[in-house]
Amino acid sequence: MRAKVTYSIPLICLVVNSNLDLWVEEAVDCFETDGSLSGQNISKFNKLLQLIVEEWSIDNDLFRVSDKTISRKAREVLRKARRYKNPVQYFHNSKGDVQKSLHSEPHLKYTIVFPLNIKFTAMGDRPDSFTIQEENLIRIANSTWKTQYWPSIKNKRNIKRVLEKSPNSINSNNFSYWKYQVEAVDQRYAMNRISELVELLCAKINFSLHQGRAPDFHASTGPWPYRWSQLRPPFIYFVFKEGIHLGYYKREKYNSYFYSTDPEPRKTVRVSSNKQERYVFGMEYLPDIPRELDDVDQVLVDGLYLYQSGIAESDQQDAFLNYWRGIENMTLTNEQERMTEIPSRTASLFEPENKEIFKYRLQRVRLIRNNLVHEGRQTKVEDDDLKLLKTVLEALIMLFVEFRQKWDITDFEFVLNTGRNDETKLKEMKNSRHREIYLIQQMLNDK
């Protein structure tokens, strides 16, 4: 079914990336005279094509297509470009035509069904849906899963093989069942979108349940390692598709599945009565982030993604680095700035009893990070190191939540850079600013 899309095609920019021009030239040269690719040119072309598509910057969400579809379009343009005297110019001129063709592509309705390892023990507190970035994930009753979806899946030979080898039992009581529906040009776009939404949902739930709380680290009782939180994206997704065939409406039917690269079992996270208050408070505290992200919300979303990556990671070193990347991102530290800036920027968020010890602990985790990333040393990450980084990242997330609608990104940069100063220095800065404002007003009066 065609979706109603309101859009405008941007004018082709006359200023182009010189790297893009070079990549286009090299990609065109990969083709044989008959338009085919062979030998080493296939690998070279595919690498160039990935760079070209990224630099082309066609909006996936606007046209509801994946990079795979855009790559197919770009490949055809590059093949045709070899016939022109100026293939680079032809490539740039073709962008508008590609966008028009993407807009004319038929949209199919995809329904993606998946198990999520979370259960709400109190019937009245069980959510019927989650809204994430203005899109809905809808809970499916167990009876609906077993009668409407599972019968069309269970006898598929490839799925039977996958589920037989999986440590997860799809029909156990470990899961609740959910679906997501979207109209898109291709299936890959639908899968990319649901992956992002579920990752963000898990991050919000984990933040709600674990913010400010120390983990119960303990040795695993089985072959699978322990995680701070067991809640993470599904081990499998089932894709159903609707569409138009020969002019007639085609009913929803099973199309394919996607299996997670994380094969470990999903232990159930149960939101019982003692966790319910934390869950409700946290989910109400975290904002409904819109689909179109400004600079501030982009930082917040990236921070939540990395919080999820840290809290659900079983390897302590990987969890450490995920938390650190989240802190690095949310302190707005750019590549030119030294990593020594991060402890001083984050210290201003806390009022510890002993500031010197706290600063020392922050410097210590910075050195651990350097050892892991640059030195390649076998460095042990302690539980307290993870607790500290988790606490710091949570504080940054809360800072962005509290002021996301009041400050712009430069305000956050100012606060994080300036907050390291003591009270005396801040008062001096305040007096200086008052003096500057007074002088500016005098200059305006003289105009």
Contacts in CASP RR format, 6 or more apart in sequence:
PFRMAT RR
TARGET T0000
AUTHOR 0000-0000-0000
METHOD contacts of the structure
MODEL  1
MRAKVTYSIPLICLVVNSNLDLWVEEAVDCFETDGSLSGQNISKFNKLLQ
LIVEEWSIDNDLFRVSDKTISRKAREVLRKARRYKNPVQYFHNSKGDVQK
SLHSEPHLKYTIVFPLNIKFTAMGDRPDSFTIQEENLIRIANSTWKTQYW
PSIKNKRNIKRVLEKSPNSINSNNFSYWKYQVEAVDQRYAMNRISELVEL
LCAKINFSLHQGRAPDFHASTGPWPYRWSQLRPPFIYFVFKEGIHLGYYK
REKYNSYFYSTDPEPRKTVRVSSNKQERYVFGMEYLPDIPRELDDVDQVL
VDGLYLYQSGIAESDQQDAFLNYWRGIENMTLTNEQERMTEIPSRTASLF
EPENKEIFKYRLQRVRLIRNNLVHEGRQTKVEDDDLKLLKTVLEALIMLF
VEFRQKWDITDFEFVLNTGRNDETKLKEMKNSRHREIYLIQQMLNDK
1 107 0 8 1.000
1 108 0 8 1.000
1 109 0 8 1.000
1 183 0 8 1.000
1 242 0 8 1.000
1 243 0 8 1.000
1 244 0 8 1.000
2 106 0 8 1.000
2 107 0 8 1.000
3 64 0 8 1.000
3 107 0 8 1.000
3 183 0 8 1.000
5 62 0 8 1.000
5 63 0 8 1.000
5 64 0 8 1.000
5 103 0 8 1.000
5 107 0 8 1.000
7 62 0 8 1.000
7 63 0 8 1.000
7 103 0 8 1.000
9 96 0 8 1.000
9 99 0 8 1.000
9 100 0 8 1.000
9 103 0 8 1.000
12 92 0 8 1.000
12 93 0 8 1.000
12 95 0 8 1.000
12 96 0 8 1.000
16 92 0 8 1.000
17 55 0 8 1.000
19 51 0 8 1.000
19 55 0 8 1.000
20 52 0 8 1.000
20 55 0 8 1.000
20 56 0 8 1.000
21 88 0 8 1.000
23 48 0 8 1.000
23 51 0 8 1.000
23 52 0 8 1.000
23 55 0 8 1.000
24 52 0 8 1.000
24 78 0 8 1.000
24 81 0 8 1.000
24 87 0 8 1.000
24 88 0 8 1.000
24 91 0 8 1.000
25 87 0 8 1.000
25 88 0 8 1.000
26 44 0 8 1.000
26 48 0 8 1.000
27 45 0 8 1.000
27 48 0 8 1.000
27 49 0 8 1.000
27 52 0 8 1.000
27 78 0 8 1.000
28 78 0 8 1.000
28 81 0 8 1.000
28 82 0 8 1.000
28 87 0 8 1.000
30 37 0 8 1.000
30 41 0 8 1.000
30 42 0 8 1.000
30 44 0 8 1.000
30 45 0 8 1.000
30 48 0 8 1.000
31 37 0 8 1.000
31 41 0 8 1.000
31 45 0 8 1.000
31 78 0 8 1.000
31 79 0 8 1.000
31 82 0 8 1.000
32 38 0 8 1.000
32 41 0 8 1.000
35 79 0 8 1.000
35 82 0 8 1.000
37 45 0 8 1.000
49 71 0 8 1.000
49 74 0 8 1.000
49 75 0 8 1.000
49 78 0 8 1.000
50 71 0 8 1.000
52 74 0 8 1.000
52 78 0 8 1.000
53 67 0 8 1.000
53 70 0 8 1.000
53 71 0 8 1.000
53 74 0 8 1.000
56 70 0 8 1.000
56 74 0 8 1.000
56 95 0 8 1.000
58 70 0 8 1.000
58 95 0 8 1.000
58 98 0 8 1.000
58 99 0 8 1.000
58 102 0 8 1.000
60 66 0 8 1.000
60 67 0 8 1.000
60 70 0 8 1.000
60 189 0 8 1.000
60 192 0 8 1.000
61 291 0 8 1.000
63 99 0 8 1.000
63 102 0 8 1.000
63 103 0 8 1.000
63 105 0 8 1.000
63 185 0 8 1.000
64 107 0 8 1.000
64 182 0 8 1.000
64 183 0 8 1.000
64 184 0 8 1.000
64 185 0 8 1.000
64 189 0 8 1.000
65 102 0 8 1.000
65 105 0 8 1.000
65 184 0 8 1.000
65 185 0 8 1.000
65 186 0 8 1.000
65 189 0 8 1.000
66 185 0 8 1.000
66 186 0 8 1.000
66 188 0 8 1.000
66 189 0 8 1.000
66 192 0 8 1.000
67 188 0 8 1.000
68 186 0 8 1.000
68 188 0 8 1.000
69 102 0 8 1.000
69 105 0 8 1.000
69 185 0 8 1.000
69 186 0 8 1.000
69 188 0 8 1.000
69 189 0 8 1.000
70 98 0 8 1.000
70 102 0 8 1.000
73 98 0 8 1.000
73 101 0 8 1.000
73 102 0 8 1.000
74 98 0 8 1.000
77 90 0 8 1.000
77 91 0 8 1.000
77 94 0 8 1.000
77 98 0 8 1.000
78 87 0 8 1.000
78 91 0 8 1.000
80 90 0 8 1.000
80 94 0 8 1.000
81 87 0 8 1.000
81 88 0 8 1.000
81 90 0 8 1.000
81 91 0 8 1.000
81 94 0 8 1.000
84 90 0 8 1.000
102 185 0 8 1.000
105 185 0 8 1.000
106 185 0 8 1.000
106 243 0 8 1.000
106 244 0 8 1.000
107 183 0 8 1.000
107 184 0 8 1.000
107 185 0 8 1.000
108 183 0 8 1.000
108 184 0 8 1.000
108 185 0 8 1.000
108 241 0 8 1.000
108 242 0 8 1.000
108 243 0 8 1.000
109 181 0 8 1.000
109 182 0 8 1.000
109 183 0 8 1.000
109 241 0 8 1.000
109 242 0 8 1.000
109 243 0 8 1.000
109 252 0 8 1.000
110 181 0 8 1.000
110 182 0 8 1.000
110 183 0 8 1.000
110 184 0 8 1.000
110 187 0 8 1.000
110 190 0 8 1.000
110 239 0 8 1.000
110 240 0 8 1.000
110 241 0 8 1.000
110 242 0 8 1.000
110 255 0 8 1.000
111 179 0 8 1.000
111 180 0 8 1.000
111 181 0 8 1.000
111 239 0 8 1.000
111 240 0 8 1.000
111 241 0 8 1.000
111 242 0 8 1.000
111 252 0 8 1.000
112 179 0 8 1.000
112 180 0 8 1.000
112 181 0 8 1.000
112 182 0 8 1.000
112 190 0 8 1.000
112 191 0 8 1.000
112 194 0 8 1.000
112 237 0 8 1.000
112 238 0 8 1.000
112 239 0 8 1.000
112 240 0 8 1.000
113 140 0 8 1.000
113 145 0 8 1.000
113 149 0 8 1.000
113 177 0 8 1.000
113 178 0 8 1.000
113 179 0 8 1.000
113 237 0 8 1.000
113 238 0 8 1.000
113 240 0 8 1.000
114 177 0 8 1.000
114 178 0 8 1.000
114 179 0 8 1.000
114 180 0 8 1.000
114 194 0 8 1.000
114 198 0 8 1.000
114 234 0 8 1.000
114 236 0 8 1.000
114 237 0 8 1.000
114 238 0 8 1.000
115 168 0 8 1.000
115 170 0 8 1.000
115 174 0 8 1.000
115 175 0 8 1.000
115 176 0 8 1.000
115 177 0 8 1.000
115 178 0 8 1.000
115 234 0 8 1.000
115 235 0 8 1.000
115 236 0 8 1.000
115 266 0 8 1.000
116 175 0 8 1.000
116 176 0 8 1.000
116 177 0 8 1.000
116 178 0 8 1.000
116 198 0 8 1.000
116 234 0 8 1.000
117 174 0 8 1.000
117 175 0 8 1.000
117 230 0 8 1.000
117 231 0 8 1.000
117 232 0 8 1.000
117 234 0 8 1.000
117 266 0 8 1.000
117 267 0 8 1.000
117 268 0 8 1.000
117 269 0 8 1.000
118 176 0 8 1.000
118 205 0 8 1.000
118 231 0 8 1.000
118 268 0 8 1.000
118 269 0 8 1.000
118 270 0 8 1.000
118 271 0 8 1.000
119 173 0 8 1.000
119 174 0 8 1.000
119 175 0 8 1.000
119 176 0 8 1.000
119 268 0 8 1.000
119 269 0 8 1.000
119 270 0 8 1.000
119 271 0 8 1.000
120 126 0 8 1.000
120 127 0 8 1.000
120 176 0 8 1.000
120 270 0 8 1.000
120 271 0 8 1.000
121 270 0 8 1.000
121 271 0 8 1.000
121 272 0 8 1.000
121 273 0 8 1.000
122 272 0 8 1.000
122 273 0 8 1.000
122 276 0 8 1.000
125 271 0 8 1.000
125 276 0 8 1.000
125 280 0 8 1.000
126 139 0 8 1.000
127 139 0 8 1.000
128 138 0 8 1.000
128 139 0 8 1.000
129 136 0 8 1.000
129 137 0 8 1.000
129 138 0 8 1.000
129 139 0 8 1.000
130 136 0 8 1.000
130 137 0 8 1.000
130 201 0 8 1.000
131 137 0 8 1.000
131 288 0 8 1.000
132 197 0 8 1.000
132 200 0 8 1.000
132 201 0 8 1.000
132 204 0 8 1.000
133 197 0 8 1.000
133 200 0 8 1.000
133 289 0 8 1.000
133 290 0 8 1.000
133 291 0 8 1.000
134 288 0 8 1.000
134 290 0 8 1.000
134 291 0 8 1.000
135 180 0 8 1.000
135 182 0 8 1.000
135 193 0 8 1.000
135 197 0 8 1.000
135 291 0 8 1.000
136 180 0 8 1.000
137 178 0 8 1.000
137 179 0 8 1.000
137 180 0 8 1.000
137 197 0 8 1.000
137 198 0 8 1.000
137 201 0 8 1.000
138 178 0 8 1.000
138 179 0 8 1.000
138 180 0 8 1.000
138 181 0 8 1.000
139 176 0 8 1.000
139 177 0 8 1.000
139 178 0 8 1.000
140 149 0 8 1.000
140 177 0 8 1.000
140 178 0 8 1.000
140 179 0 8 1.000
141 177 0 8 1.000
142 177 0 8 1.000
144 177 0 8 1.000
145 177 0 8 1.000
146 171 0 8 1.000
149 177 0 8 1.000
149 238 0 8 1.000
149 240 0 8 1.000
150 170 0 8 1.000
150 171 0 8 1.000
152 253 0 8 1.000
152 254 0 8 1.000
153 159 0 8 1.000
153 238 0 8 1.000
153 254 0 8 1.000
153 257 0 8 1.000
154 160 0 8 1.000
156 254 0 8 1.000
158 257 0 8 1.000
159 257 0 8 1.000
162 236 0 8 1.000
162 257 0 8 1.000
162 259 0 8 1.000
163 170 0 8 1.000
163 236 0 8 1.000
166 235 0 8 1.000
166 236 0 8 1.000
166 263 0 8 1.000
167 224 0 8 1.000
167 263 0 8 1.000
167 264 0 8 1.000
167 265 0 8 1.000
168 174 0 8 1.000
168 235 0 8 1.000
168 236 0 8 1.000
168 265 0 8 1.000
168 266 0 8 1.000
170 236 0 8 1.000
173 268 0 8 1.000
174 266 0 8 1.000
174 267 0 8 1.000
174 268 0 8 1.000
175 266 0 8 1.000
175 268 0 8 1.000
180 193 0 8 1.000
180 194 0 8 1.000
180 197 0 8 1.000
182 189 0 8 1.000
182 190 0 8 1.000
182 193 0 8 1.000
182 194 0 8 1.000
184 190 0 8 1.000
184 193 0 8 1.000
187 239 0 8 1.000
187 241 0 8 1.000
187 255 0 8 1.000
187 256 0 8 1.000
190 239 0 8 1.000
191 237 0 8 1.000
191 239 0 8 1.000
191 258 0 8 1.000
194 237 0 8 1.000
195 233 0 8 1.000
198 233 0 8 1.000
198 234 0 8 1.000
199 233 0 8 1.000
199 305 0 8 1.000
199 308 0 8 1.000
200 289 0 8 1.000
200 301 0 8 1.000
200 304 0 8 1.000
200 305 0 8 1.000
200 308 0 8 1.000
202 231 0 8 1.000
202 232 0 8 1.000
202 233 0 8 1.000
202 308 0 8 1.000
202 312 0 8 1.000
203 304 0 8 1.000
203 305 0 8 1.000
203 307 0 8 1.000
203 308 0 8 1.000
204 282 0 8 1.000
204 283 0 8 1.000
204 286 0 8 1.000
204 304 0 8 1.000
205 231 0 8 1.000
205 269 0 8 1.000
205 279 0 8 1.000
205 283 0 8 1.000
206 229 0 8 1.000
206 231 0 8 1.000
206 307 0 8 1.000
206 308 0 8 1.000
206 311 0 8 1.000
206 312 0 8 1.000
207 282 0 8 1.000
207 286 0 8 1.000
207 304 0 8 1.000
207 307 0 8 1.000
207 394 0 8 1.000
207 397 0 8 1.000
208 278 0 8 1.000
208 279 0 8 1.000
208 280 0 8 1.000
208 281 0 8 1.000
208 282 0 8 1.000
208 283 0 8 1.000
208 285 0 8 1.000
208 286 0 8 1.000
209 229 0 8 1.000
209 231 0 8 1.000
209 269 0 8 1.000
209 271 0 8 1.000
209 275 0 8 1.000
209 278 0 8 1.000
209 279 0 8 1.000
210 228 0 8 1.000
210 229 0 8 1.000
210 311 0 8 1.000
210 390 0 8 1.000
211 278 0 8 1.000
211 282 0 8 1.000
211 394 0 8 1.000
212 391 0 8 1.000
212 394 0 8 1.000
214 387 0 8 1.000
215 228 0 8 1.000
215 383 0 8 1.000
215 386 0 8 1.000
215 387 0 8 1.000
217 226 0 8 1.000
217 228 0 8 1.000
217 383 0 8 1.000
218 226 0 8 1.000
219 226 0 8 1.000
220 226 0 8 1.000
224 264 0 8 1.000
224 265 0 8 1.000
224 314 0 8 1.000
225 264 0 8 1.000
225 314 0 8 1.000
225 315 0 8 1.000
226 314 0 8 1.000
227 311 0 8 1.000
227 312 0 8 1.000
227 313 0 8 1.000
227 314 0 8 1.000
228 310 0 8 1.000
228 311 0 8 1.000
228 312 0 8 1.000
228 313 0 8 1.000
228 319 0 8 1.000
228 386 0 8 1.000
228 390 0 8 1.000
229 269 0 8 1.000
229 311 0 8 1.000
229 312 0 8 1.000
230 266 0 8 1.000
230 267 0 8 1.000
230 268 0 8 1.000
230 269 0 8 1.000
230 312 0 8 1.000
231 269 0 8 1.000
231 312 0 8 1.000
232 262 0 8 1.000
232 266 0 8 1.000
232 308 0 8 1.000
232 312 0 8 1.000
233 260 0 8 1.000
233 262 0 8 1.000
234 260 0 8 1.000
234 266 0 8 1.000
235 259 0 8 1.000
235 260 0 8 1.000
235 262 0 8 1.000
235 263 0 8 1.000
235 266 0 8 1.000
236 257 0 8 1.000
236 258 0 8 1.000
236 259 0 8 1.000
236 260 0 8 1.000
237 257 0 8 1.000
237 258 0 8 1.000
238 254 0 8 1.000
238 257 0 8 1.000
239 254 0 8 1.000
239 255 0 8 1.000
239 256 0 8 1.000
239 257 0 8 1.000
239 258 0 8 1.000
240 252 0 8 1.000
240 253 0 8 1.000
240 254 0 8 1.000
240 255 0 8 1.000
241 252 0 8 1.000
241 253 0 8 1.000
241 255 0 8 1.000
242 249 0 8 1.000
242 250 0 8 1.000
242 251 0 8 1.000
242 252 0 8 1.000
242 253 0 8 1.000
243 249 0 8 1.000
243 250 0 8 1.000
244 250 0 8 1.000
264 314 0 8 1.000
271 279 0 8 1.000
285 401 0 8 1.000
286 401 0 8 1.000
287 401 0 8 1.000
287 404 0 8 1.000
289 297 0 8 1.000
289 300 0 8 1.000
289 301 0 8 1.000
290 297 0 8 1.000
293 301 0 8 1.000
295 408 0 8 1.000
295 409 0 8 1.000
296 400 0 8 1.000
296 404 0 8 1.000
296 407 0 8 1.000
296 408 0 8 1.000
296 409 0 8 1.000
296 412 0 8 1.000
297 404 0 8 1.000
299 329 0 8 1.000
299 330 0 8 1.000
299 332 0 8 1.000
299 400 0 8 1.000
299 409 0 8 1.000
299 412 0 8 1.000
300 330 0 8 1.000
300 397 0 8 1.000
300 400 0 8 1.000
300 401 0 8 1.000
300 404 0 8 1.000
302 326 0 8 1.000
302 329 0 8 1.000
302 330 0 8 1.000
303 326 0 8 1.000
303 329 0 8 1.000
303 330 0 8 1.000
303 393 0 8 1.000
303 396 0 8 1.000
303 397 0 8 1.000
304 397 0 8 1.000
306 322 0 8 1.000
306 323 0 8 1.000
306 325 0 8 1.000
306 326 0 8 1.000
306 329 0 8 1.000
306 393 0 8 1.000
307 323 0 8 1.000
307 326 0 8 1.000
307 390 0 8 1.000
307 393 0 8 1.000
307 394 0 8 1.000
307 397 0 8 1.000
309 319 0 8 1.000
309 322 0 8 1.000
310 318 0 8 1.000
310 319 0 8 1.000
310 322 0 8 1.000
310 323 0 8 1.000
310 390 0 8 1.000
311 319 0 8 1.000
311 390 0 8 1.000
313 319 0 8 1.000
313 322 0 8 1.000
316 381 0 8 1.000
316 383 0 8 1.000
316 386 0 8 1.000
317 372 0 8 1.000
317 379 0 8 1.000
317 381 0 8 1.000
319 381 0 8 1.000
319 386 0 8 1.000
320 365 0 8 1.000
320 368 0 8 1.000
320 369 0 8 1.000
320 372 0 8 1.000
320 381 0 8 1.000
320 385 0 8 1.000
320 386 0 8 1.000
320 389 0 8 1.000
321 369 0 8 1.000
321 372 0 8 1.000
321 373 0 8 1.000
323 386 0 8 1.000
323 389 0 8 1.000
323 390 0 8 1.000
323 392 0 8 1.000
323 393 0 8 1.000
324 365 0 8 1.000
324 369 0 8 1.000
324 389 0 8 1.000
326 393 0 8 1.000
326 396 0 8 1.000
327 342 0 8 1.000
327 346 0 8 1.000
327 389 0 8 1.000
327 392 0 8 1.000
327 393 0 8 1.000
327 396 0 8 1.000
328 339 0 8 1.000
328 342 0 8 1.000
330 393 0 8 1.000
330 396 0 8 1.000
330 397 0 8 1.000
330 399 0 8 1.000
330 400 0 8 1.000
331 341 0 8 1.000
331 342 0 8 1.000
331 345 0 8 1.000
331 346 0 8 1.000
331 396 0 8 1.000
331 416 0 8 1.000
332 409 0 8 1.000
332 412 0 8 1.000
332 413 0 8 1.000
332 416 0 8 1.000
333 339 0 8 1.000
333 341 0 8 1.000
333 342 0 8 1.000
333 345 0 8 1.000
339 366 0 8 1.000
339 369 0 8 1.000
339 370 0 8 1.000
340 366 0 8 1.000
342 362 0 8 1.000
342 366 0 8 1.000
343 359 0 8 1.000
343 362 0 8 1.000
343 363 0 8 1.000
343 366 0 8 1.000
344 420 0 8 1.000
345 416 0 8 1.000
345 417 0 8 1.000
345 419 0 8 1.000
345 420 0 8 1.000
346 362 0 8 1.000
346 392 0 8 1.000
346 395 0 8 1.000
346 396 0 8 1.000
347 355 0 8 1.000
347 358 0 8 1.000
347 359 0 8 1.000
347 362 0 8 1.000
347 420 0 8 1.000
348 415 0 8 1.000
348 416 0 8 1.000
348 419 0 8 1.000
348 420 0 8 1.000
349 392 0 8 1.000
349 395 0 8 1.000
349 396 0 8 1.000
349 399 0 8 1.000
350 358 0 8 1.000
350 395 0 8 1.000
352 358 0 8 1.000
361 388 0 8 1.000
362 388 0 8 1.000
362 392 0 8 1.000
364 385 0 8 1.000
365 385 0 8 1.000
365 388 0 8 1.000
365 389 0 8 1.000
368 379 0 8 1.000
368 381 0 8 1.000
368 385 0 8 1.000
371 377 0 8 1.000
371 379 0 8 1.000
372 379 0 8 1.000
399 412 0 8 1.000
399 415 0 8 1.000
400 412 0 8 1.000
403 411 0 8 1.000
403 412 0 8 1.000
407 415 0 8 1.000
418 426 0 8 1.000
418 429 0 8 1.000
419 426 0 8 1.000
421 429 0 8 1.000
END
